[in-house]
Structure formats: structure tokens, C-alpha cells
Amino acid sequence: MSEAESSTKNSLLLRVDRDDKVTCIDIQDGSFTEELKRLIYFAAPMAAVVIAQFTLQIISMVMVGHLGNLALASASLASSFCNVTGYSFIIGLSCALDTLSGQAYGAKLYRKLGLQTYTAMFCLTLVCIPISIIWFNMEKLLVFLGQDQDIAHEAGRYAAWLIPGLFSYAVTQPLTRYFQNQSMIKPLLVTSCLVFCLHVPLCWLLVYKSRLGFLGGAVAMGLSSWLSAILLGSIMCFSSACSETRAPLSMETFNGVGEFFRYALPSAAMVCLEWWSFELIILLSGLLPNPELETSVLSICLQTISTVSAIPIAIAAAASTRISNELGAGNSRAAHIVVYTSMFLAVVESLVVSMSLLVGSHVFGYIFSSDERTVDYVAKMAPFVSLSIILDGLQAVLAGIARGCGWQHIGAYINLGAFYLCGIPFAATLAFWFNLKGVGLWIGIQAGALLQNFLLGLFTGFTNWQNQAFEARKRMALA
């Protein structure tokens, strides 16, 4: 393999020779203020992208909800099932590109970035096949799990119509990482906003003005997802800004399958283990006395966390991209600066949002419900939700740092221990043994989140960034 090196003024020069010998000379100077500006310029439009993408499913649910309780219950159950068994897994697998493509771009291996994108599309398309089989048989699975037969039947129909849109995720997720890892946020922002604006009238037409009825919500989701994939793919293929990172389709695409799955599987485990733990808490709430109230309140709390998580997710994307780029370029000091700058930004953002929620704790429950018992219960949960916002903000950025460095396997082990060996057993003990009910479930899962943050923070704090840069440059040289 030819020598790969990077050198700039006052920078770390890392050289990986044919015999894999790594040489270090100097490190790059960096500025906290300059890095803070970079992160904000990246994260601000990225937050808008996340919000626009997140609200597509909400719009479909709102439209379907006006058709009646059966339609809403069926579509909600199907969407929840599909999130757990499909979307979370695809998103998690695609996070491998945060490491591979980000470091390749930093190392100026631009053609490799395009090839990795094609490889990810191929691999994710293969993964969509067994997932679609599961979705096609959702009705049988839900009946087996004890769900109402009428709701299960309609949910199965809704899930079947979501299958075409699932395959669009195999395209859009790698393309999103393709642009993100080059810090090209404008194509993502323009595309997501355009799709959002078209999704509203499209969903309205399909749900209310066609014979599809509530199934129109699923069809609209699929069409909007494919529109996003086509737009992003067109920009990649025809934009002059992508000329360096475009790569022709070739057999080299298949050479990277093993490398992709080596990072993709722990990435998926890292994402899914956390995602599924919160879904499990909702299921446990259905076993409590007055399950309708408990489930409603916990769902509101989770919906609140999900809604305000757009900014932490955007900061995490910025941190992951900047760290992977700098490590790929061999700039260990610059990567270290990104770490504490992104953590500072996450702390400030989460404190502002959590305090705002705490101040309006007796009001924000009315956003979701007019029932006084529900509103009072939500107000009681507000201090715990405020604390959760802080933990969620810190965790998102720490996870982004882990992806940028390639620590997904460590993150997966941490999430397994924090949530399944600590959080969920503690939550069940508080809720059922100490009779704290929904409050106990929430305290327990947040105890798991606290342990997760502590372990991720501990690992990040004791990291030798110079060694991380060595490993990243070596990985790019041997690829």
C-alpha cells in the first residue's frame, strides 16, 4: 500500500509506511472559539434536517388519527413495531459510515468515500429483505403477542404498505452520511424541507381523498422517503461539489462489505439496545394499575424527549463528523478540542431546554392532553423529564464521539450493561416492588442512562487521542 501522510503548518504529521510503521512529528494548534463556531454552523441547519425528517411520521399519524380510534391505534402500533424491528436497525447499521467515511474524507481518500456509500446501500438493501418479511407477517406476530385481533389485522395492513418505504432507507441513510461526513449540510437541509412541504398535501390527499383511507399515511411515508432518496442521489450524481467524492459503480463496492459490517453490527447494537430499552419501559407500564394513565404519561414523556432531541442529535452529528475528519487527517489535538467543545455546547443546550421545561411544567401537559389527571401526572414527572433532557443531551454527543472514533463495540457493551443489567431491573423493582408505578419506571431507566453517561464519559476522558489518530491513519492506509 502506498504511503499515506498528512502535514500542515503546526500540525501532527502521521506517516504509515508499507511495514505499518507509524511516525508522529507534531500536533496541530486549535481554537476553542473557532471550533465552537464550526460546530454551531454545522449543528444549526442539521437540527432543522432532523426535525423535518422526524415530523414526517407525526404528520401521517395526525392525519390518520382523524379517521377514528381504530385507525389511529392500528397505525400507531404498526409504526412502533416498525421502528423497533426495522428503522432503528437500519439507522444503527448506517452509523458505521460515521467512522469509515468520516475518516476517509479526513485522510483525503475521496474516492473511497463514494465507494463506501455504495457498499452501505448494497448491504442495507440486503438487510431490508428479512425485515420486510417480518413486517409482512406482522398481524400474526401481534396476535401471538396478545394484541387485539382487529387492531392487529389493520396494523398488519399498514405495515405491509410501509415496506416499499423501508428500502428507501437503504438509500437515504448512506446518502445522508455521505453529505454529512463532508460537512455538506445544505443539500440535506434543502431536500428535507422540500420533502416536508410536499408530504403534508400528499398525505392529506392520500388519506382523505383517495380510497386508501388510513393506509394512505403509509403510502405517503414511502413516497416521501423515495423522493428524498431520488433528490439526494441526483445531487450526488450531478453536483460539481461531489465530483471528487463520486466513484463509478464497480466490483470494488463488494470488497468493502466485510469492513462495513465489522463496524455496522456494533453500531446497530449500540443504537438498538438503547432504543429498545425505552420501548420496553412502555410495555412494562401496561402492567401497572390504571395502565391507560401510566402508558399515556410515559408516552408523553418519551415524546417530549424525542421532540427536543433534535438539537443534541445535530450536535452529535457535528462532533462525529469533525472528530472522524480530524482523526483521518491525523490531527489528534484538533480532535481533542472537538470533544470538549461539543460537550460544552451540549451542556449549555440541555440546561437551557431542561430549565425551560421545568418552568412550564404545569402547562406543557396540556399540549398532549386535556385530561386533568394526565396533566397533573405530567407535571409531577416534569423534574425527572428535565433531568432526562440533560442526560440525553450528553449521551447523544458522547455517542457521536464514539462513532467518530470507531468505538461502537464499546458503546454496545456499555448500553447492554447500563440499561439491561442496571436500568430496566431497577425500574421494574421501583415500579412493582416499591409501588412507585410510572415514576419508578422512569427513575429506573434514567439510572441506566446516568450509568451510560458515566461510562462513556470515563472512556472518553481517558482516551489517548494521539493513539486514536495513529489507528485512524493506519486504518485508512491499509484500506
C-alpha positions as CSV (number, residue, x, y, z in Angstrom):
1,M,0.0,0.0,0.0
2,S,1.4,3.5,-0.9
3,E,2.4,5.8,1.9
4,A,-0.4,7.9,3.4
5,E,0.5,11.1,5.1
6,S,-0.8,14.5,6.3
7,S,1.1,17.6,7.2
8,T,0.1,21.2,7.6
9,K,1.6,24.2,9.4
10,N,1.8,23.5,13.2
11,S,0.1,20.1,12.6
12,L,0.6,16.5,13.5
13,L,2.4,14.6,10.8
14,L,1.5,11.0,10.8
15,R,3.1,8.6,8.4
16,V,2.0,5.0,7.8
17,D,4.6,3.1,5.7
18,R,4.5,-0.2,3.9
19,D,5.6,-2.1,7.1
20,D,2.7,-0.4,9.1
21,K,5.2,1.8,11.0
22,V,3.6,4.9,12.3
23,T,5.6,8.1,12.8
24,C,4.5,11.2,14.7
25,I,6.2,14.6,14.5
26,D,4.0,17.5,15.7
27,I,0.4,18.4,16.6
28,Q,-2.0,21.0,15.2
29,D,-3.0,24.1,17.1
30,G,-6.7,24.6,17.6
31,S,-9.0,27.2,19.0
32,F,-12.0,26.5,21.2
33,T,-13.8,29.5,19.8
34,E,-13.2,28.6,16.2
35,E,-14.3,25.0,16.8
36,L,-17.4,26.2,18.6
37,K,-18.3,28.3,15.6
38,R,-17.8,25.3,13.3
39,L,-20.0,23.1,15.4
40,I,-22.8,25.7,15.6
41,Y,-22.7,26.3,11.8
42,F,-23.0,22.6,11.3
43,A,-25.5,21.7,14.0
44,A,-28.0,24.6,13.4
45,P,-29.1,23.5,9.9
46,M,-28.6,19.8,10.9
47,A,-31.2,20.3,13.7
48,A,-33.7,21.6,11.1
49,V,-33.0,18.5,9.0
50,V,-33.6,16.1,11.9
51,I,-36.9,17.9,12.8
52,A,-38.1,17.8,9.2
53,Q,-37.4,14.1,9.0
54,F,-38.9,13.3,12.4
55,T,-42.1,15.1,11.7
56,L,-43.0,13.1,8.6
57,Q,-44.2,10.2,10.7
58,I,-46.0,12.6,13.1
59,I,-47.9,14.2,10.2
60,S,-49.0,10.8,9.0
61,M,-50.2,9.9,12.5
62,V,-52.1,13.2,12.9
63,M,-53.9,12.7,9.5
64,V,-54.7,9.1,10.3
65,G,-55.9,9.9,13.8
66,H,-58.8,11.9,12.5
67,L,-60.2,8.8,10.8
68,G,-61.1,7.2,14.2
69,N,-59.6,5.3,17.1
70,L,-59.1,2.0,15.3
71,A,-57.2,3.7,12.5
72,L,-55.0,5.6,15.0
73,A,-54.4,2.6,17.2
74,S,-53.5,0.4,14.3
75,A,-51.2,2.9,12.6
76,S,-49.5,3.8,15.9
77,L,-49.0,0.1,16.8
78,A,-47.6,-0.6,13.3
79,S,-45.3,2.4,13.4
80,S,-44.0,1.5,16.8
81,F,-43.4,-2.1,15.7
82,C,-41.6,-1.0,12.5
83,N,-39.5,1.5,14.5
84,V,-38.2,-1.3,16.8
85,T,-37.8,-4.1,14.2
86,G,-36.7,-2.1,11.2
87,Y,-35.9,1.6,11.2
88,S,-33.8,1.5,14.3
89,F,-31.7,-1.3,12.9
90,I,-31.2,0.4,9.5
91,I,-30.2,3.7,11.2
92,G,-27.9,1.9,13.5
93,L,-26.1,0.0,10.7
94,S,-25.6,3.1,8.7
95,C,-23.8,4.8,11.6
96,A,-20.7,2.7,10.6
97,L,-20.2,5.3,7.9
98,D,-19.7,8.0,10.6
99,T,-16.4,6.2,11.3
100,L,-15.4,4.9,7.9
101,S,-16.4,7.7,5.6
102,G,-15.6,10.5,8.0
103,Q,-12.1,9.2,8.5
104,A,-11.7,8.5,4.8
105,Y,-12.7,12.1,4.0
106,G,-10.3,13.5,6.6
107,A,-7.5,11.4,5.0
108,K,-8.4,12.8,1.6
109,L,-9.3,9.4,0.3
110,Y,-12.3,11.0,-1.6
111,R,-13.0,8.1,-4.0
112,K,-13.2,5.7,-1.0
113,L,-16.0,7.8,0.4
114,G,-18.1,7.2,-2.7
115,L,-17.3,3.5,-2.7
116,Q,-18.3,3.2,1.0
117,T,-21.6,4.8,0.3
118,Y,-22.4,2.3,-2.5
119,T,-21.3,-0.6,-0.2
120,A,-23.6,0.6,2.5
121,M,-26.5,0.9,0.1
122,F,-26.0,-2.7,-1.0
123,C,-25.6,-4.1,2.5
124,L,-28.6,-2.3,3.9
125,T,-30.8,-3.4,0.9
126,L,-29.9,-7.0,1.8
127,V,-30.9,-6.4,5.4
128,C,-34.2,-4.9,4.4
129,I,-35.3,-8.3,2.8
130,P,-35.7,-10.2,6.1
131,I,-37.1,-7.1,7.8
132,S,-39.8,-6.8,5.1
133,I,-40.7,-10.5,5.7
134,I,-41.2,-9.7,9.4
135,W,-43.4,-6.7,8.6
136,F,-45.5,-8.7,6.1
137,N,-46.3,-11.2,8.8
138,M,-46.9,-8.5,11.5
139,E,-50.6,-9.4,12.0
140,K,-49.7,-13.0,13.0
141,L,-46.9,-11.8,15.3
142,L,-49.1,-9.2,17.1
143,V,-51.9,-11.8,17.6
144,F,-49.3,-14.2,19.0
145,L,-48.2,-11.4,21.4
146,G,-51.7,-11.0,22.7
147,Q,-52.8,-7.9,20.8
148,D,-56.5,-7.3,19.9
149,Q,-57.2,-9.1,16.6
150,D,-58.9,-6.2,14.8
151,I,-56.1,-3.8,15.7
152,A,-53.5,-6.4,14.7
153,H,-55.2,-7.0,11.4
154,E,-55.2,-3.3,10.5
155,A,-51.7,-2.8,11.8
156,G,-50.5,-5.6,9.6
157,R,-52.0,-4.0,6.5
158,Y,-50.4,-0.7,7.5
159,A,-47.0,-2.3,7.9
160,A,-47.3,-4.0,4.6
161,W,-47.7,-0.7,2.9
162,L,-44.6,0.7,4.7
163,I,-42.4,-2.0,3.2
164,P,-41.6,-0.1,-0.1
165,G,-40.5,2.9,2.0
166,L,-38.2,0.7,4.1
167,F,-36.0,0.1,1.1
168,S,-35.7,3.8,0.5
169,Y,-33.9,4.0,3.9
170,A,-31.2,1.7,2.5
171,V,-30.5,4.6,0.1
172,T,-31.2,7.7,2.1
173,Q,-29.3,6.8,5.3
174,P,-25.9,6.2,3.4
175,L,-26.5,9.3,1.3
176,T,-27.2,11.3,4.5
177,R,-23.9,10.2,5.9
178,Y,-22.2,10.8,2.5
179,F,-23.1,14.5,2.7
180,Q,-22.8,14.8,6.5
181,N,-19.2,13.5,6.5
182,Q,-18.2,16.1,4.0
183,S,-20.0,18.8,6.1
184,M,-22.3,19.4,3.2
185,I,-25.4,20.2,5.1
186,K,-27.1,22.4,2.5
187,P,-28.3,19.5,0.3
188,L,-29.7,17.7,3.3
189,L,-31.5,20.9,4.5
190,V,-33.0,21.8,1.1
191,T,-34.1,18.2,0.4
192,S,-35.6,17.6,3.8
193,C,-37.5,20.9,3.8
194,L,-38.8,20.3,0.3
195,V,-40.0,16.8,1.1
196,F,-41.6,18.0,4.3
197,C,-43.6,20.7,2.4
198,L,-44.7,18.1,-0.2
199,H,-45.5,15.4,2.4
200,V,-48.3,17.5,4.1
201,P,-50.6,17.9,1.0
202,L,-49.6,14.4,-0.3
203,C,-50.6,12.8,2.9
204,W,-53.9,14.8,3.1
205,L,-54.8,13.7,-0.4
206,L,-54.0,10.0,0.1
207,V,-55.7,9.8,3.5
208,Y,-58.8,11.8,2.9
209,K,-59.3,12.0,-0.9
210,S,-58.4,8.5,-2.1
211,R,-59.8,5.0,-1.4
212,L,-56.7,4.1,0.6
213,G,-58.0,5.7,3.8
214,F,-55.7,5.2,6.7
215,L,-53.3,3.2,4.5
216,G,-52.7,6.5,2.7
217,G,-50.5,7.5,5.6
218,A,-48.1,4.6,5.0
219,V,-48.1,5.2,1.2
220,A,-47.3,8.9,1.8
221,M,-44.4,8.0,4.0
222,G,-43.0,5.7,1.4
223,L,-43.4,8.2,-1.5
224,S,-41.8,11.0,0.6
225,S,-38.9,8.7,1.6
226,W,-38.2,7.7,-2.0
227,L,-38.5,11.4,-3.2
228,S,-35.8,12.2,-0.6
229,A,-33.6,9.3,-1.9
230,I,-34.0,10.5,-5.5
231,L,-33.2,14.1,-4.7
232,L,-30.1,13.3,-2.7
233,G,-28.9,10.7,-5.2
234,S,-29.3,13.2,-8.0
235,I,-27.3,15.8,-6.1
236,M,-24.5,13.2,-5.6
237,C,-24.5,12.2,-9.2
238,F,-24.7,15.6,-10.9
239,S,-23.4,18.2,-8.5
240,S,-19.9,19.6,-9.1
241,A,-19.4,19.8,-5.4
242,C,-19.4,16.0,-5.3
243,S,-17.1,15.5,-8.2
244,E,-14.1,14.5,-6.1
245,T,-16.0,12.0,-3.9
246,R,-18.1,10.4,-6.7
247,A,-17.0,7.0,-7.7
248,P,-18.1,4.8,-10.6
249,L,-20.0,1.7,-9.8
250,S,-17.6,-1.2,-9.8
251,M,-16.8,-4.6,-8.2
252,E,-14.8,-2.6,-5.6
253,T,-18.2,-1.9,-4.0
254,F,-18.4,-5.5,-2.8
255,N,-14.8,-5.5,-1.4
256,G,-15.8,-3.3,1.5
257,V,-18.8,-5.5,2.7
258,G,-16.8,-7.2,5.4
259,E,-15.3,-3.9,6.7
260,F,-18.7,-2.2,6.7
261,F,-20.4,-5.0,8.7
262,R,-17.4,-5.0,11.1
263,Y,-18.4,-1.5,12.2
264,A,-22.2,-1.7,11.3
265,L,-23.2,-4.5,13.6
266,P,-21.8,-3.0,16.8
267,S,-23.2,0.4,15.6
268,A,-26.7,-1.2,15.3
269,A,-26.3,-2.8,18.7
270,M,-25.3,0.5,20.3
271,V,-28.4,2.3,18.8
272,C,-31.0,-0.5,19.2
273,L,-30.1,-1.5,22.7
274,E,-30.9,2.0,24.0
275,W,-33.9,2.5,21.7
276,W,-35.5,-0.9,22.7
277,S,-35.0,-0.3,26.4
278,F,-37.3,2.7,26.3
279,E,-39.9,0.7,24.3
280,L,-39.7,-2.0,27.0
281,I,-40.5,0.6,29.7
282,I,-43.7,1.5,27.8
283,L,-44.6,-2.2,27.7
284,L,-44.0,-2.5,31.4
285,S,-46.2,0.5,32.1
286,G,-49.1,-1.5,30.6
287,L,-48.8,-4.0,33.5
288,L,-49.3,-1.3,36.2
289,P,-52.6,-0.5,37.8
290,N,-54.5,2.0,35.7
291,P,-52.4,1.2,32.6
292,E,-54.1,3.7,30.4
293,L,-53.0,6.6,32.5
294,E,-49.5,5.3,33.1
295,T,-48.9,4.4,29.5
296,S,-50.2,7.8,28.3
297,V,-48.0,9.8,30.7
298,L,-44.8,7.8,29.9
299,S,-45.6,8.1,26.2
300,I,-45.9,11.9,26.6
301,C,-42.6,11.9,28.5
302,L,-40.8,9.9,25.8
303,Q,-42.4,12.0,23.0
304,T,-41.1,15.2,24.8
305,I,-37.6,13.7,25.0
306,S,-37.8,12.7,21.3
307,T,-39.0,16.1,20.2
308,V,-36.3,18.1,22.0
309,S,-33.5,15.7,21.0
310,A,-33.2,17.2,17.5
311,I,-30.5,19.7,18.7
312,P,-28.4,17.1,20.7
313,I,-28.6,14.8,17.7
314,A,-27.4,17.6,15.4
315,I,-24.5,18.4,17.8
316,A,-23.6,14.7,17.9
317,A,-23.6,14.6,14.1
318,A,-21.3,17.6,14.0
319,A,-19.0,16.2,16.7
320,S,-18.9,12.8,15.0
321,T,-18.0,14.3,11.6
322,R,-15.4,16.8,12.9
323,I,-13.7,14.1,15.1
324,S,-13.6,11.5,12.3
325,N,-12.3,14.0,9.8
326,E,-9.6,15.2,12.1
327,L,-8.5,11.7,13.1
328,G,-8.5,10.7,9.5
329,A,-6.2,13.7,8.8
330,G,-4.0,12.7,11.7
331,N,-4.8,15.8,13.8
332,S,-5.1,14.4,17.3
333,R,-5.1,17.8,19.1
334,A,-7.9,19.1,16.9
335,A,-10.0,16.0,17.5
336,H,-9.5,16.5,21.3
337,I,-10.6,20.1,21.0
338,V,-13.8,19.0,19.3
339,V,-14.5,16.7,22.2
340,Y,-14.6,19.3,24.9
341,T,-16.1,21.9,22.6
342,S,-19.0,19.7,21.7
343,M,-19.6,18.6,25.3
344,F,-19.6,22.3,26.4
345,L,-22.2,23.0,23.7
346,A,-24.3,20.0,24.7
347,V,-24.3,21.1,28.4
348,V,-25.4,24.6,27.6
349,E,-28.2,23.5,25.2
350,S,-29.5,20.8,27.6
351,L,-29.5,23.1,30.6
352,V,-31.5,25.8,28.7
353,V,-34.1,23.3,27.4
354,S,-34.5,21.5,30.7
355,M,-34.9,24.7,32.7
356,S,-37.5,25.9,30.2
357,L,-39.5,22.7,30.6
358,L,-39.2,22.9,34.4
359,V,-40.5,26.4,34.4
360,G,-43.5,25.5,32.2
361,S,-44.1,22.1,33.9
362,H,-47.8,22.9,34.8
363,V,-48.5,24.0,31.2
364,F,-46.8,21.6,28.8
365,G,-49.0,18.7,29.7
366,Y,-52.0,20.5,28.0
367,I,-50.1,20.2,24.7
368,F,-50.8,16.5,24.7
369,S,-54.0,16.1,26.7
370,S,-56.9,18.0,28.2
371,D,-57.5,15.4,30.9
372,E,-56.7,16.9,34.3
373,R,-55.3,13.7,35.8
374,T,-52.9,13.3,32.9
375,V,-51.8,16.9,33.0
376,D,-51.2,16.7,36.8
377,Y,-49.3,13.5,36.4
378,V,-47.1,15.0,33.6
379,A,-46.4,18.0,35.9
380,K,-45.3,15.6,38.6
381,M,-43.0,13.9,36.1
382,A,-41.5,17.2,34.8
383,P,-38.5,17.3,37.2
384,F,-37.5,13.8,36.1
385,V,-38.0,14.7,32.4
386,S,-35.9,17.8,32.8
387,L,-33.1,15.7,34.3
388,S,-33.6,13.2,31.4
389,I,-33.1,16.0,28.9
390,I,-29.7,16.8,30.3
391,L,-28.7,13.1,30.3
392,D,-30.0,12.6,26.8
393,G,-28.1,15.6,25.5
394,L,-24.8,14.5,27.0
395,Q,-25.3,10.9,25.9
396,A,-26.1,11.9,22.3
397,V,-22.8,13.8,22.0
398,L,-20.8,11.1,23.7
399,A,-22.3,8.5,21.3
400,G,-21.3,10.8,18.4
401,I,-17.8,11.0,19.7
402,A,-17.7,7.2,19.9
403,R,-18.9,6.8,16.3
404,G,-16.3,9.3,15.1
405,C,-13.6,7.3,16.7
406,G,-14.9,3.8,15.9
407,W,-15.8,2.8,19.4
408,Q,-19.2,1.4,18.5
409,H,-18.4,-2.0,20.1
410,I,-17.6,-0.4,23.4
411,G,-20.8,1.7,23.2
412,A,-22.8,-1.5,22.6
413,Y,-21.3,-3.2,25.7
414,I,-21.9,-0.1,27.8
415,N,-25.6,0.2,26.7
416,L,-26.1,-3.5,27.3
417,G,-24.8,-3.2,30.9
418,A,-26.3,0.2,31.7
419,F,-29.8,-0.5,30.5
420,Y,-30.4,-4.2,30.7
421,L,-28.3,-5.2,33.7
422,C,-29.0,-2.0,35.7
423,G,-31.7,0.4,34.4
424,I,-34.6,-2.0,33.5
425,P,-34.3,-4.3,36.5
426,F,-34.0,-1.2,38.8
427,A,-37.0,0.3,37.0
428,A,-39.1,-2.8,37.5
429,T,-38.1,-3.1,41.2
430,L,-39.1,0.5,41.9
431,A,-42.4,0.3,39.9
432,F,-43.7,-3.1,41.2
433,W,-41.8,-3.8,44.4
434,F,-41.7,-0.3,45.9
435,N,-45.1,0.6,44.2
436,L,-43.7,3.8,42.6
437,K,-45.5,2.9,39.4
438,G,-44.7,5.1,36.4
439,V,-42.4,7.3,38.4
440,G,-40.4,4.3,39.4
441,L,-40.1,3.1,35.8
442,W,-38.8,6.5,34.7
443,I,-36.3,6.8,37.6
444,G,-35.0,3.3,36.9
445,I,-34.4,3.8,33.2
446,Q,-32.8,7.2,33.9
447,A,-30.5,5.5,36.4
448,G,-29.4,3.4,33.5
449,A,-28.9,6.5,31.4
450,L,-26.8,8.0,34.2
451,L,-24.6,5.0,34.3
452,Q,-24.3,5.0,30.5
453,N,-23.2,8.6,30.5
454,F,-20.7,8.0,33.3
455,L,-19.1,5.0,31.5
456,L,-19.0,6.8,28.1
457,G,-17.6,9.9,29.7
458,L,-15.0,7.9,31.6
459,F,-13.8,6.1,28.5
460,T,-13.7,9.4,26.5
461,G,-11.8,11.2,29.3
462,F,-9.0,8.6,29.5
463,T,-8.6,8.3,25.7
464,N,-5.1,8.9,24.2
465,W,-6.0,11.0,21.2
466,Q,-2.6,10.6,19.6
467,N,-3.1,6.8,19.6
468,Q,-6.6,7.3,18.1
469,A,-5.1,9.4,15.3
470,F,-2.4,6.7,14.7
471,E,-5.1,4.0,14.4
472,A,-7.3,6.1,12.1
473,R,-4.4,6.8,9.7
474,K,-3.3,3.2,9.8
475,R,-6.8,2.1,9.0
476,M,-7.0,4.4,6.0
477,A,-3.6,3.4,4.7
478,L,-4.4,-0.3,4.9
479,A,-7.9,0.0,3.4
